[in-house]
Structures are given as C-alpha cells and as structure tokens.
Amino acid sequence: MSHNLDLAQNHAWDLARTLMVPVILFQSEDAFGVMVASEYDGDEDSIVHEYDPWSPAH
C-alpha cells in the first residue's frame, strides 16, 4: 500500500505492463493499493483507475 497517488499510479502501470494483464488501482482509507483486475472483489467506488496494458493509452 502507498500513501502517494503518483507513486501508486506509476507502479500500477508498470505492473500491468510487466504482467500484461489489467490491474486495478484502488483506495482503502488513506492508502492506495494495486491488484490484478480479475481478482478484485472490493467496492466499485474504491477503484481509482483500471490500467489495461492492451489499451492504446493509459
């Protein structure tokens, strides 16, 4: 978990490109987390952004 949104966004995009799967950047209280989109079963309102490595723009 990270408390820095910019850092979390960079790590999320890097993880998506490394694994070549969509990942979810989510907020939990005052921290941000990243996980594979297919495994995320949390609150939809907690999602900050989904990073898809196959999308032409992130």
PyMOL Python script that loads the backbone (N, CA, C, O; Angstrom):
from pymol import cmd

cmd.read_pdbstr("""\
ATOM      1  N   MET A   1       0.849  -1.166   0.000  1.00  0.00           N
ATOM      2  CA  MET A   1       0.000   0.000   0.000  1.00  0.00           C
ATOM      3  C   MET A   1       0.900   1.237   0.000  1.00  0.00           C
ATOM      4  O   MET A   1       1.986   1.245   0.580  1.00  0.00           O
ATOM      5  N   SER A   2       0.422   2.249  -0.652  1.00  0.00           N
ATOM      6  CA  SER A   2       1.157   3.502  -0.766  1.00  0.00           C
ATOM      7  C   SER A   2       0.243   4.651  -0.360  1.00  0.00           C
ATOM      8  O   SER A   2      -0.969   4.595  -0.570  1.00  0.00           O
ATOM      9  N   HIS A   3       0.817   5.671   0.210  1.00  0.00           N
ATOM     10  CA  HIS A   3       0.064   6.874   0.561  1.00  0.00           C
ATOM     11  C   HIS A   3       0.242   7.955  -0.498  1.00  0.00           C
ATOM     12  O   HIS A   3      -0.358   9.026  -0.403  1.00  0.00           O
ATOM     13  N   ASN A   4       1.063   7.680  -1.501  1.00  0.00           N
ATOM     14  CA  ASN A   4       1.373   8.639  -2.556  1.00  0.00           C
ATOM     15  C   ASN A   4       0.672   8.192  -3.838  1.00  0.00           C
ATOM     16  O   ASN A   4       1.009   7.144  -4.389  1.00  0.00           O
ATOM     17  N   LEU A   5      -0.299   8.972  -4.321  1.00  0.00           N
ATOM     18  CA  LEU A   5      -1.078   8.602  -5.502  1.00  0.00           C
ATOM     19  C   LEU A   5      -0.206   8.515  -6.748  1.00  0.00           C
ATOM     20  O   LEU A   5      -0.359   7.577  -7.531  1.00  0.00           O
ATOM     21  N   ASP A   6       0.694   9.455  -6.953  1.00  0.00           N
ATOM     22  CA  ASP A   6       1.558   9.419  -8.140  1.00  0.00           C
ATOM     23  C   ASP A   6       2.408   8.156  -8.173  1.00  0.00           C
ATOM     24  O   ASP A   6       2.546   7.523  -9.220  1.00  0.00           O
ATOM     25  N   LEU A   7       2.966   7.799  -7.052  1.00  0.00           N
ATOM     26  CA  LEU A   7       3.781   6.587  -6.961  1.00  0.00           C
ATOM     27  C   LEU A   7       2.933   5.349  -7.221  1.00  0.00           C
ATOM     28  O   LEU A   7       3.359   4.445  -7.940  1.00  0.00           O
ATOM     29  N   ALA A   8       1.741   5.300  -6.644  1.00  0.00           N
ATOM     30  CA  ALA A   8       0.846   4.162  -6.845  1.00  0.00           C
ATOM     31  C   ALA A   8       0.433   4.040  -8.313  1.00  0.00           C
ATOM     32  O   ALA A   8       0.353   2.929  -8.838  1.00  0.00           O
ATOM     33  N   GLN A   9       0.169   5.171  -8.983  1.00  0.00           N
ATOM     34  CA  GLN A   9      -0.202   5.138 -10.394  1.00  0.00           C
ATOM     35  C   GLN A   9       0.944   4.604 -11.251  1.00  0.00           C
ATOM     36  O   GLN A   9       0.720   3.797 -12.154  1.00  0.00           O
ATOM     37  N   ASN A  10       2.152   5.044 -10.975  1.00  0.00           N
ATOM     38  CA  ASN A  10       3.312   4.562 -11.727  1.00  0.00           C
ATOM     39  C   ASN A  10       3.527   3.071 -11.523  1.00  0.00           C
ATOM     40  O   ASN A  10       3.809   2.346 -12.477  1.00  0.00           O
ATOM     41  N   HIS A  11       3.396   2.618 -10.301  1.00  0.00           N
ATOM     42  CA  HIS A  11       3.569   1.189 -10.024  1.00  0.00           C
ATOM     43  C   HIS A  11       2.453   0.360 -10.662  1.00  0.00           C
ATOM     44  O   HIS A  11       2.696  -0.746 -11.147  1.00  0.00           O
ATOM     45  N   ALA A  12       1.251   0.888 -10.661  1.00  0.00           N
ATOM     46  CA  ALA A  12       0.125   0.168 -11.267  1.00  0.00           C
ATOM     47  C   ALA A  12       0.364  -0.022 -12.760  1.00  0.00           C
ATOM     48  O   ALA A  12       0.190  -1.125 -13.278  1.00  0.00           O
ATOM     49  N   TRP A  13       0.757   1.028 -13.450  1.00  0.00           N
ATOM     50  CA  TRP A  13       1.016   0.932 -14.891  1.00  0.00           C
ATOM     51  C   TRP A  13       2.185  -0.013 -15.171  1.00  0.00           C
ATOM     52  O   TRP A  13       2.120  -0.817 -16.101  1.00  0.00           O
ATOM     53  N   ASP A  14       3.255   0.077 -14.372  1.00  0.00           N
ATOM     54  CA  ASP A  14       4.395  -0.824 -14.549  1.00  0.00           C
ATOM     55  C   ASP A  14       3.993  -2.279 -14.325  1.00  0.00           C
ATOM     56  O   ASP A  14       4.426  -3.165 -15.061  1.00  0.00           O
ATOM     57  N   LEU A  15       3.173  -2.523 -13.317  1.00  0.00           N
ATOM     58  CA  LEU A  15       2.726  -3.887 -13.040  1.00  0.00           C
ATOM     59  C   LEU A  15       1.866  -4.421 -14.175  1.00  0.00           C
ATOM     60  O   LEU A  15       2.023  -5.572 -14.581  1.00  0.00           O
ATOM     61  N   ALA A  16       0.970  -3.608 -14.685  1.00  0.00           N
ATOM     62  CA  ALA A  16       0.119  -4.037 -15.805  1.00  0.00           C
ATOM     63  C   ALA A  16       0.975  -4.393 -17.012  1.00  0.00           C
ATOM     64  O   ALA A  16       0.725  -5.403 -17.668  1.00  0.00           O
ATOM     65  N   ARG A  17       1.976  -3.582 -17.311  1.00  0.00           N
ATOM     66  CA  ARG A  17       2.849  -3.835 -18.467  1.00  0.00           C
ATOM     67  C   ARG A  17       3.759  -5.040 -18.243  1.00  0.00           C
ATOM     68  O   ARG A  17       4.083  -5.752 -19.193  1.00  0.00           O
ATOM     69  N   THR A  18       4.170  -5.272 -17.015  1.00  0.00           N
ATOM     70  CA  THR A  18       5.024  -6.421 -16.711  1.00  0.00           C
ATOM     71  C   THR A  18       4.242  -7.719 -16.805  1.00  0.00           C
ATOM     72  O   THR A  18       4.692  -8.679 -17.431  1.00  0.00           O
ATOM     73  N   LEU A  19       3.066  -7.748 -16.181  1.00  0.00           N
ATOM     74  CA  LEU A  19       2.244  -8.958 -16.178  1.00  0.00           C
ATOM     75  C   LEU A  19       1.416  -9.116 -17.452  1.00  0.00           C
ATOM     76  O   LEU A  19       0.967 -10.216 -17.773  1.00  0.00           O
ATOM     77  N   MET A  20       1.216  -8.010 -18.177  1.00  0.00           N
ATOM     78  CA  MET A  20       0.391  -7.972 -19.383  1.00  0.00           C
ATOM     79  C   MET A  20      -1.045  -8.412 -19.093  1.00  0.00           C
ATOM     80  O   MET A  20      -1.658  -9.155 -19.860  1.00  0.00           O
ATOM     81  N   VAL A  21      -1.559  -7.927 -17.959  1.00  0.00           N
ATOM     82  CA  VAL A  21      -2.956  -8.129 -17.562  1.00  0.00           C
ATOM     83  C   VAL A  21      -3.469  -6.814 -16.991  1.00  0.00           C
ATOM     84  O   VAL A  21      -2.682  -6.021 -16.475  1.00  0.00           O
ATOM     85  N   PRO A  22      -4.775  -6.568 -17.074  1.00  0.00           N
ATOM     86  CA  PRO A  22      -5.327  -5.354 -16.459  1.00  0.00           C
ATOM     87  C   PRO A  22      -5.169  -5.404 -14.934  1.00  0.00           C
ATOM     88  O   PRO A  22      -5.345  -6.453 -14.315  1.00  0.00           O
ATOM     89  N   VAL A  23      -4.840  -4.271 -14.352  1.00  0.00           N
ATOM     90  CA  VAL A  23      -4.748  -4.148 -12.899  1.00  0.00           C
ATOM     91  C   VAL A  23      -5.623  -2.994 -12.432  1.00  0.00           C
ATOM     92  O   VAL A  23      -5.910  -2.065 -13.188  1.00  0.00           O
ATOM     93  N   ILE A  24      -6.035  -3.069 -11.193  1.00  0.00           N
ATOM     94  CA  ILE A  24      -6.887  -2.068 -10.569  1.00  0.00           C
ATOM     95  C   ILE A  24      -6.077  -1.291  -9.537  1.00  0.00           C
ATOM     96  O   ILE A  24      -5.381  -1.877  -8.708  1.00  0.00           O
ATOM     97  N   LEU A  25      -6.177   0.024  -9.600  1.00  0.00           N
ATOM     98  CA  LEU A  25      -5.640   0.890  -8.550  1.00  0.00           C
ATOM     99  C   LEU A  25      -6.831   1.277  -7.689  1.00  0.00           C
ATOM    100  O   LEU A  25      -7.794   1.861  -8.187  1.00  0.00           O
ATOM    101  N   PHE A  26      -6.776   0.959  -6.408  1.00  0.00           N
ATOM    102  CA  PHE A  26      -7.899   1.236  -5.526  1.00  0.00           C
ATOM    103  C   PHE A  26      -7.430   1.983  -4.286  1.00  0.00           C
ATOM    104  O   PHE A  26      -6.252   1.956  -3.928  1.00  0.00           O
ATOM    105  N   GLN A  27      -8.382   2.651  -3.639  1.00  0.00           N
ATOM    106  CA  GLN A  27      -8.087   3.384  -2.410  1.00  0.00           C
ATOM    107  C   GLN A  27      -8.790   2.701  -1.252  1.00  0.00           C
ATOM    108  O   GLN A  27      -9.977   2.382  -1.318  1.00  0.00           O
ATOM    109  N   SER A  28      -8.027   2.484  -0.189  1.00  0.00           N
ATOM    110  CA  SER A  28      -8.558   1.907   1.034  1.00  0.00           C
ATOM    111  C   SER A  28      -8.186   2.840   2.178  1.00  0.00           C
ATOM    112  O   SER A  28      -7.022   2.930   2.568  1.00  0.00           O
ATOM    113  N   GLU A  29      -9.178   3.525   2.704  1.00  0.00           N
ATOM    114  CA  GLU A  29      -8.973   4.562   3.719  1.00  0.00           C
ATOM    115  C   GLU A  29      -8.034   5.622   3.182  1.00  0.00           C
ATOM    116  O   GLU A  29      -8.415   6.357   2.271  1.00  0.00           O
ATOM    117  N   ASP A  30      -6.815   5.733   3.708  1.00  0.00           N
ATOM    118  CA  ASP A  30      -5.898   6.787   3.258  1.00  0.00           C
ATOM    119  C   ASP A  30      -4.717   6.246   2.454  1.00  0.00           C
ATOM    120  O   ASP A  30      -3.724   6.949   2.265  1.00  0.00           O
ATOM    121  N   ALA A  31      -4.818   5.003   1.980  1.00  0.00           N
ATOM    122  CA  ALA A  31      -3.737   4.390   1.217  1.00  0.00           C
ATOM    123  C   ALA A  31      -4.254   3.852  -0.113  1.00  0.00           C
ATOM    124  O   ALA A  31      -5.455   3.650  -0.289  1.00  0.00           O
ATOM    125  N   PHE A  32      -3.330   3.622  -1.047  1.00  0.00           N
ATOM    126  CA  PHE A  32      -3.674   3.099  -2.357  1.00  0.00           C
ATOM    127  C   PHE A  32      -3.047   1.720  -2.527  1.00  0.00           C
ATOM    128  O   PHE A  32      -1.943   1.464  -2.046  1.00  0.00           O
ATOM    129  N   GLY A  33      -3.762   0.839  -3.214  1.00  0.00           N
ATOM    130  CA  GLY A  33      -3.264  -0.497  -3.487  1.00  0.00           C
ATOM    131  C   GLY A  33      -3.489  -0.857  -4.942  1.00  0.00           C
ATOM    132  O   GLY A  33      -4.285  -0.226  -5.638  1.00  0.00           O
ATOM    133  N   VAL A  34      -2.780  -1.879  -5.391  1.00  0.00           N
ATOM    134  CA  VAL A  34      -2.871  -2.335  -6.773  1.00  0.00           C
ATOM    135  C   VAL A  34      -3.014  -3.851  -6.761  1.00  0.00           C
ATOM    136  O   VAL A  34      -2.331  -4.548  -6.009  1.00  0.00           O
ATOM    137  N   MET A  35      -3.911  -4.348  -7.606  1.00  0.00           N
ATOM    138  CA  MET A  35      -4.026  -5.797  -7.758  1.00  0.00           C
ATOM    139  C   MET A  35      -4.579  -6.138  -9.129  1.00  0.00           C
ATOM    140  O   MET A  35      -5.140  -5.286  -9.817  1.00  0.00           O
ATOM    141  N   VAL A  36      -4.415  -7.380  -9.512  1.00  0.00           N
ATOM    142  CA  VAL A  36      -4.913  -7.854 -10.796  1.00  0.00           C
ATOM    143  C   VAL A  36      -6.428  -7.670 -10.829  1.00  0.00           C
ATOM    144  O   VAL A  36      -7.124  -8.030  -9.880  1.00  0.00           O
ATOM    145  N   ALA A  37      -6.929  -7.114 -11.914  1.00  0.00           N
ATOM    146  CA  ALA A  37      -8.349  -6.768 -12.018  1.00  0.00           C
ATOM    147  C   ALA A  37      -9.261  -7.979 -11.844  1.00  0.00           C
ATOM    148  O   ALA A  37     -10.328  -7.867 -11.241  1.00  0.00           O
ATOM    149  N   SER A  38      -8.855  -9.126 -12.362  1.00  0.00           N
ATOM    150  CA  SER A  38      -9.700 -10.324 -12.279  1.00  0.00           C
ATOM    151  C   SER A  38      -9.843 -10.841 -10.849  1.00  0.00           C
ATOM    152  O   SER A  38     -10.753 -11.618 -10.563  1.00  0.00           O
ATOM    153  N   GLU A  39      -8.959 -10.421  -9.956  1.00  0.00           N
ATOM    154  CA  GLU A  39      -9.013 -10.876  -8.565  1.00  0.00           C
ATOM    155  C   GLU A  39      -9.643  -9.850  -7.624  1.00  0.00           C
ATOM    156  O   GLU A  39      -9.854 -10.140  -6.446  1.00  0.00           O
ATOM    157  N   TYR A  40      -9.942  -8.664  -8.128  1.00  0.00           N
ATOM    158  CA  TYR A  40     -10.501  -7.610  -7.282  1.00  0.00           C
ATOM    159  C   TYR A  40     -11.981  -7.875  -7.038  1.00  0.00           C
ATOM    160  O   TYR A  40     -12.768  -7.982  -7.979  1.00  0.00           O
ATOM    161  N   ASP A  41     -12.345  -7.978  -5.774  1.00  0.00           N
ATOM    162  CA  ASP A  41     -13.755  -8.177  -5.424  1.00  0.00           C
ATOM    163  C   ASP A  41     -14.210  -7.154  -4.385  1.00  0.00           C
ATOM    164  O   ASP A  41     -15.154  -7.388  -3.630  1.00  0.00           O
ATOM    165  N   GLY A  42     -13.520  -6.025  -4.366  1.00  0.00           N
ATOM    166  CA  GLY A  42     -13.854  -4.963  -3.425  1.00  0.00           C
ATOM    167  C   GLY A  42     -14.941  -4.053  -3.950  1.00  0.00           C
ATOM    168  O   GLY A  42     -15.579  -4.329  -4.966  1.00  0.00           O
ATOM    169  N   ASP A  43     -15.133  -2.975  -3.241  1.00  0.00           N
ATOM    170  CA  ASP A  43     -16.152  -1.982  -3.559  1.00  0.00           C
ATOM    171  C   ASP A  43     -15.800  -1.249  -4.853  1.00  0.00           C
ATOM    172  O   ASP A  43     -14.684  -0.752  -5.002  1.00  0.00           O
ATOM    173  N   GLU A  44     -16.731  -1.183  -5.769  1.00  0.00           N
ATOM    174  CA  GLU A  44     -16.508  -0.498  -7.050  1.00  0.00           C
ATOM    175  C   GLU A  44     -16.186   0.987  -6.843  1.00  0.00           C
ATOM    176  O   GLU A  44     -15.458   1.575  -7.642  1.00  0.00           O
ATOM    177  N   ASP A  45     -16.717   1.592  -5.790  1.00  0.00           N
ATOM    178  CA  ASP A  45     -16.459   3.006  -5.515  1.00  0.00           C
ATOM    179  C   ASP A  45     -15.023   3.266  -5.050  1.00  0.00           C
ATOM    180  O   ASP A  45     -14.570   4.410  -5.053  1.00  0.00           O
ATOM    181  N   SER A  46     -14.308   2.211  -4.651  1.00  0.00           N
ATOM    182  CA  SER A  46     -12.928   2.352  -4.197  1.00  0.00           C
ATOM    183  C   SER A  46     -11.932   2.370  -5.351  1.00  0.00           C
ATOM    184  O   SER A  46     -10.767   2.715  -5.154  1.00  0.00           O
ATOM    185  N   ILE A  47     -12.375   2.004  -6.550  1.00  0.00           N
ATOM    186  CA  ILE A  47     -11.479   1.945  -7.704  1.00  0.00           C
ATOM    187  C   ILE A  47     -11.136   3.361  -8.157  1.00  0.00           C
ATOM    188  O   ILE A  47     -12.020   4.182  -8.403  1.00  0.00           O
ATOM    189  N   VAL A  48      -9.840   3.627  -8.263  1.00  0.00           N
ATOM    190  CA  VAL A  48      -9.354   4.909  -8.747  1.00  0.00           C
ATOM    191  C   VAL A  48      -9.189   4.843 -10.267  1.00  0.00           C
ATOM    192  O   VAL A  48      -9.576   5.767 -10.982  1.00  0.00           O
ATOM    193  N   HIS A  49      -8.609   3.741 -10.750  1.00  0.00           N
ATOM    194  CA  HIS A  49      -8.385   3.586 -12.190  1.00  0.00           C
ATOM    195  C   HIS A  49      -8.057   2.133 -12.504  1.00  0.00           C
ATOM    196  O   HIS A  49      -7.496   1.421 -11.671  1.00  0.00           O
ATOM    197  N   GLU A  50      -8.412   1.697 -13.716  1.00  0.00           N
ATOM    198  CA  GLU A  50      -8.007   0.378 -14.207  1.00  0.00           C
ATOM    199  C   GLU A  50      -6.983   0.591 -15.303  1.00  0.00           C
ATOM    200  O   GLU A  50      -7.221   1.346 -16.246  1.00  0.00           O
ATOM    201  N   TYR A  51      -5.848  -0.070 -15.181  1.00  0.00           N
ATOM    202  CA  TYR A  51      -4.784   0.035 -16.175  1.00  0.00           C
ATOM    203  C   TYR A  51      -4.777  -1.235 -17.018  1.00  0.00           C
ATOM    204  O   TYR A  51      -4.590  -2.337 -16.501  1.00  0.00           O
ATOM    205  N   ASP A  52      -4.981  -1.069 -18.314  1.00  0.00           N
ATOM    206  CA  ASP A  52      -5.024  -2.175 -19.261  1.00  0.00           C
ATOM    207  C   ASP A  52      -3.812  -2.069 -20.178  1.00  0.00           C
ATOM    208  O   ASP A  52      -3.708  -1.107 -20.939  1.00  0.00           O
ATOM    209  N   PRO A  53      -2.892  -3.035 -20.126  1.00  0.00           N
ATOM    210  CA  PRO A  53      -1.685  -2.938 -20.956  1.00  0.00           C
ATOM    211  C   PRO A  53      -1.975  -3.048 -22.455  1.00  0.00           C
ATOM    212  O   PRO A  53      -1.125  -2.693 -23.272  1.00  0.00           O
ATOM    213  N   TRP A  54      -3.144  -3.527 -22.819  1.00  0.00           N
ATOM    214  CA  TRP A  54      -3.503  -3.698 -24.223  1.00  0.00           C
ATOM    215  C   TRP A  54      -4.200  -2.461 -24.777  1.00  0.00           C
ATOM    216  O   TRP A  54      -4.458  -2.381 -25.978  1.00  0.00           O
ATOM    217  N   SER A  55      -4.506  -1.502 -23.918  1.00  0.00           N
ATOM    218  CA  SER A  55      -5.161  -0.271 -24.346  1.00  0.00           C
ATOM    219  C   SER A  55      -4.111   0.653 -24.983  1.00  0.00           C
ATOM    220  O   SER A  55      -2.975   0.707 -24.511  1.00  0.00           O
ATOM    221  N   PRO A  56      -4.477   1.375 -26.042  1.00  0.00           N
ATOM    222  CA  PRO A  56      -3.503   2.252 -26.694  1.00  0.00           C
ATOM    223  C   PRO A  56      -3.018   3.402 -25.806  1.00  0.00           C
ATOM    224  O   PRO A  56      -1.912   3.903 -26.008  1.00  0.00           O
ATOM    225  N   ALA A  57      -3.816   3.822 -24.840  1.00  0.00           N
ATOM    226  CA  ALA A  57      -3.404   4.911 -23.933  1.00  0.00           C
ATOM    227  C   ALA A  57      -3.763   4.520 -22.516  1.00  0.00           C
ATOM    228  O   ALA A  57      -4.796   3.890 -22.291  1.00  0.00           O
ATOM    229  N   HIS A  58      -2.942   4.876 -21.572  1.00  0.00           N
ATOM    230  CA  HIS A  58      -3.252   4.570 -20.174  1.00  0.00           C
ATOM    231  C   HIS A  58      -3.665   5.829 -19.508  1.00  0.00           C
ATOM    232  O   HIS A  58      -3.977   5.824 -18.317  1.00  0.00           O
TER     233      HIS A  58
END
""", "prot")
cmd.dss("prot")
cmd.show_as("cartoon", "prot")
cmd.util.cbc("prot")
cmd.orient("prot")
